[in-house]
Amino acid sequence: MSLFHANDVSIVLAIAGAALVTYGMRLGGLLLAGRLPRNGGFRRFMEALPGTILLSLVAPGIVSAGVLGGAAALTTALCAWKTKNVLLAMLLGMGIVALGRWIG
């Protein structure tokens, strides 16, 4: 009896392929970073990128949570803007969602 089945080999190959692609992308980014412009429009684009990526990850959750998600997101944003304390803002938003789910 064989220790490995065809599925086991496929899984190992898929994981190895994903690892190679991931580290290839990272290496490519490191090698390319020195050639990118560091001023002008490209710099503004790169500075805005983390926020847009975060928003693209968070927005579907807010929409799927409905009015409660919208209220929590708005409260979180206002708290972060006023207090400049992101941890407090996140805790407030999570508390609103938890309280809303507990009540409703």
Backbone as CSV, one residue per row, in Angstrom:
resi,resn,N_x,N_y,N_z,CA_x,CA_y,CA_z,C_x,C_y,C_z
1,MET,0.844,-1.176,0.000,0.000,0.000,0.000,0.892,1.243,0.000
2,SER,0.529,2.219,-0.811,1.324,3.430,-0.975,1.030,4.430,0.140
3,LEU,2.057,5.125,0.572,1.872,6.148,1.598,1.186,7.393,1.047
4,PHE,1.393,7.676,-0.226,0.822,8.869,-0.843,-0.217,8.471,-1.873
5,HIS,-1.284,9.192,-1.897,-2.315,9.021,-2.921,-2.177,10.158,-3.914
6,ALA,-2.884,10.068,-5.003,-2.839,11.124,-6.020,-3.295,12.454,-5.446
7,ASN,-4.299,12.428,-4.567,-4.778,13.676,-3.963,-3.718,14.317,-3.088
8,ASP,-2.958,13.495,-2.358,-1.900,14.027,-1.497,-0.845,14.763,-2.320
9,VAL,-0.461,14.189,-3.439,0.538,14.813,-4.302,-0.022,16.118,-4.874
10,SER,-1.277,16.115,-5.269,-1.900,17.329,-5.811,-1.940,18.442,-4.770
11,ILE,-2.240,18.073,-3.541,-2.296,19.068,-2.464,-0.915,19.651,-2.212
12,VAL,0.083,18.811,-2.156,1.454,19.273,-1.922,1.911,20.175,-3.070
13,LEU,1.591,19.790,-4.296,1.966,20.617,-5.447,1.239,21.959,-5.429
14,ALA,-0.033,21.965,-5.033,-0.789,23.217,-4.960,-0.192,24.147,-3.905
15,ILE,0.154,23.607,-2.748,0.752,24.417,-1.682,2.115,24.945,-2.113
16,ALA,2.917,24.083,-2.722,4.241,24.519,-3.182,4.122,25.582,-4.266
17,GLY,3.171,25.424,-5.166,2.956,26.428,-6.213,2.524,27.759,-5.637
18,ALA,1.602,27.723,-4.664,1.148,28.959,-4.023,2.301,29.646,-3.291
19,ALA,3.153,28.848,-2.640,4.303,29.425,-1.933,5.271,30.073,-2.914
20,LEU,5.538,29.411,-4.028,6.453,29.987,-5.025,5.899,31.287,-5.597
21,VAL,4.612,31.321,-5.904,4.006,32.541,-6.442,4.062,33.661,-5.401
22,THR,3.743,33.338,-4.149,3.751,34.353,-3.090,5.147,34.953,-2.913
23,TYR,6.142,34.113,-2.778,7.502,34.631,-2.572,8.065,35.254,-3.842
24,GLY,7.631,34.791,-5.001,8.032,35.431,-6.253,7.501,36.855,-6.337
25,MET,6.249,37.041,-5.909,5.666,38.391,-5.906,6.418,39.304,-4.932
26,ARG,6.736,38.767,-3.771,7.476,39.573,-2.793,8.855,39.940,-3.302
27,LEU,9.549,38.979,-3.869,10.876,39.237,-4.406,10.803,40.238,-5.555
28,GLY,9.814,40.082,-6.414,9.634,41.028,-7.514,9.380,42.438,-7.011
29,GLY,8.579,42.556,-5.947,8.327,43.872,-5.355,9.589,44.497,-4.798
30,LEU,10.397,43.687,-4.134,11.655,44.207,-3.581,12.607,44.654,-4.683
31,LEU,12.698,43.853,-5.738,13.609,44.201,-6.830,13.112,45.412,-7.625
32,LEU,11.795,45.566,-7.726,11.224,46.658,-8.502,11.176,47.970,-7.720
33,ALA,11.147,47.885,-6.395,10.962,49.078,-5.561,12.018,50.149,-5.810
34,GLY,13.227,49.764,-6.069,14.284,50.741,-6.303,14.133,51.502,-7.611
35,ARG,13.354,50.978,-8.534,13.192,51.622,-9.844,11.945,52.505,-9.944
36,LEU,11.102,52.497,-8.913,9.855,53.256,-8.955,10.107,54.714,-8.584
37,PRO,9.342,55.640,-9.173,9.494,57.056,-8.817,9.059,57.302,-7.372
38,ARG,9.702,58.250,-6.731,9.398,58.526,-5.323,8.743,59.878,-5.110
39,ASN,8.181,60.444,-6.154,7.527,61.738,-6.008,6.355,61.824,-6.992
40,GLY,5.603,62.898,-6.885,4.515,63.137,-7.819,3.289,62.278,-7.570
41,GLY,2.561,62.028,-8.643,1.315,61.288,-8.563,1.488,59.851,-8.106
42,PHE,2.579,59.231,-8.501,2.797,57.844,-8.099,2.975,57.731,-6.589
43,ARG,3.653,58.688,-6.003,3.834,58.677,-4.546,2.492,58.818,-3.831
44,ARG,1.633,59.723,-4.310,0.302,59.880,-3.711,-0.507,58.595,-3.845
45,PHE,-0.392,57.956,-5.007,-1.081,56.693,-5.238,-0.615,55.633,-4.237
46,MET,0.684,55.506,-4.051,1.221,54.499,-3.140,0.871,54.798,-1.683
47,GLU,0.777,56.065,-1.321,0.408,56.421,0.048,-1.060,56.123,0.314
48,ALA,-1.917,56.209,-0.696,-3.349,55.951,-0.533,-3.682,54.467,-0.622
49,LEU,-2.794,53.664,-1.147,-3.069,52.250,-1.396,-3.451,51.449,-0.156
50,PRO,-2.760,51.561,0.981,-3.169,50.751,2.147,-4.602,51.036,2.601
51,GLY,-5.003,52.279,2.581,-6.370,52.615,2.976,-7.410,52.044,2.026
52,THR,-7.116,52.089,0.736,-8.077,51.556,-0.227,-8.169,50.040,-0.138
53,ILE,-7.067,49.375,0.126,-7.099,47.923,0.293,-7.899,47.563,1.540
54,LEU,-7.673,48.274,2.631,-8.427,48.020,3.856,-9.916,48.240,3.621
55,LEU,-10.258,49.315,2.944,-11.664,49.596,2.662,-12.292,48.504,1.803
56,SER,-11.551,47.996,0.825,-12.102,46.941,-0.025,-12.314,45.644,0.749
57,LEU,-11.567,45.433,1.815,-11.771,44.250,2.646,-12.904,44.437,3.648
58,VAL,-13.098,45.646,4.140,-14.080,45.914,5.184,-15.473,46.205,4.613
59,ALA,-15.547,46.864,3.471,-16.834,47.306,2.913,-17.847,46.178,2.715
60,PRO,-17.475,45.015,2.187,-18.488,43.958,2.044,-19.088,43.510,3.381
61,GLY,-18.286,43.475,4.429,-18.801,43.118,5.749,-19.767,44.157,6.285
62,ILE,-19.457,45.425,6.026,-20.351,46.500,6.472,-21.695,46.391,5.751
63,VAL,-21.644,46.193,4.448,-22.873,46.105,3.652,-23.695,44.883,4.066
64,SER,-23.037,43.755,4.278,-23.784,42.541,4.633,-24.375,42.630,6.033
65,ALA,-23.826,43.468,6.905,-24.365,43.636,8.257,-25.561,44.585,8.288
66,GLY,-25.827,45.260,7.187,-27.009,46.119,7.103,-26.855,47.419,7.878
67,VAL,-27.974,47.860,8.436,-28.004,49.144,9.152,-27.084,49.106,10.363
68,LEU,-27.061,47.973,11.052,-26.192,47.847,12.224,-24.727,47.990,11.833
69,GLY,-24.330,47.367,10.740,-22.951,47.490,10.264,-22.612,48.911,9.852
70,GLY,-23.564,49.574,9.197,-23.349,50.966,8.803,-23.193,51.878,10.000
71,ALA,-24.049,51.676,11.012,-23.963,52.491,12.226,-22.640,52.254,12.945
72,ALA,-22.221,50.993,13.031,-20.952,50.680,13.695,-19.778,51.270,12.927
73,ALA,-19.806,51.172,11.583,-18.719,51.707,10.773,-18.641,53.228,10.897
74,LEU,-19.787,53.886,10.854,-19.806,55.349,10.980,-19.294,55.783,12.351
75,THR,-19.751,55.101,13.391,-19.290,55.424,14.747,-17.796,55.176,14.893
76,THR,-17.321,54.076,14.323,-15.896,53.757,14.374,-15.073,54.831,13.678
77,ALA,-15.511,55.240,12.497,-14.790,56.262,11.738,-14.774,57.591,12.486
78,LEU,-15.911,57.979,13.036,-15.969,59.247,13.778,-15.085,59.203,15.026
79,CYS,-15.115,58.082,15.741,-14.277,57.948,16.945,-12.797,58.000,16.579
80,ALA,-12.410,57.300,15.513,-11.003,57.313,15.098,-10.580,58.708,14.667
81,TRP,-11.465,59.414,13.993,-11.144,60.766,13.526,-11.008,61.741,14.691
82,LYS,-11.929,61.652,15.652,-11.916,62.597,16.772,-10.811,62.300,17.782
83,THR,-10.643,61.021,18.133,-9.713,60.680,19.206,-8.323,60.304,18.701
84,LYS,-8.203,59.985,17.409,-6.943,59.504,16.825,-6.488,58.203,17.491
85,ASN,-7.426,57.474,18.111,-7.131,56.215,18.788,-7.851,55.095,18.039
86,VAL,-7.120,54.391,17.187,-7.727,53.360,16.338,-8.206,52.176,17.168
87,LEU,-7.463,51.803,18.204,-7.874,50.683,19.047,-9.206,50.976,19.723
88,LEU,-9.347,52.153,20.289,-10.601,52.542,20.926,-11.739,52.540,19.908
89,ALA,-11.474,53.048,18.719,-12.503,53.089,17.678,-12.944,51.686,17.284
90,MET,-11.983,50.776,17.128,-12.334,49.400,16.764,-13.129,48.729,17.872
91,LEU,-12.728,48.930,19.104,-13.467,48.351,20.221,-14.885,48.898,20.290
92,LEU,-15.046,50.173,20.031,-16.375,50.787,20.018,-17.236,50.185,18.915
93,GLY,-16.684,50.048,17.717,-17.428,49.452,16.610,-17.818,48.017,16.880
94,MET,-16.879,47.228,17.420,-17.196,45.830,17.748,-18.242,45.762,18.850
95,GLY,-18.162,46.664,19.794,-19.158,46.701,20.872,-20.546,47.010,20.343
96,ILE,-20.644,47.927,19.399,-21.943,48.260,18.808,-22.528,47.060,18.078
97,VAL,-21.720,46.375,17.302,-22.202,45.195,16.591,-22.602,44.101,17.575
98,ALA,-21.780,43.852,18.592,-22.093,42.813,19.585,-23.376,43.140,20.328
99,LEU,-23.533,44.385,20.734,-24.745,44.803,21.445,-25.966,44.683,20.535
100,GLY,-25.822,45.095,19.292,-26.942,44.989,18.354,-27.345,43.555,18.091
101,ARG,-26.380,42.648,17.981,-26.701,41.240,17.779,-27.301,40.614,19.037
102,TRP,-26.860,41.071,20.212,-27.387,40.546,21.461,-28.835,40.985,21.664
103,ILE,-29.117,42.241,21.328,-30.484,42.771,21.485,-31.420,42.172,20.435
104,GLY,-30.942,42.129,19.188,-31.815,41.731,18.086,-31.654,40.318,17.749
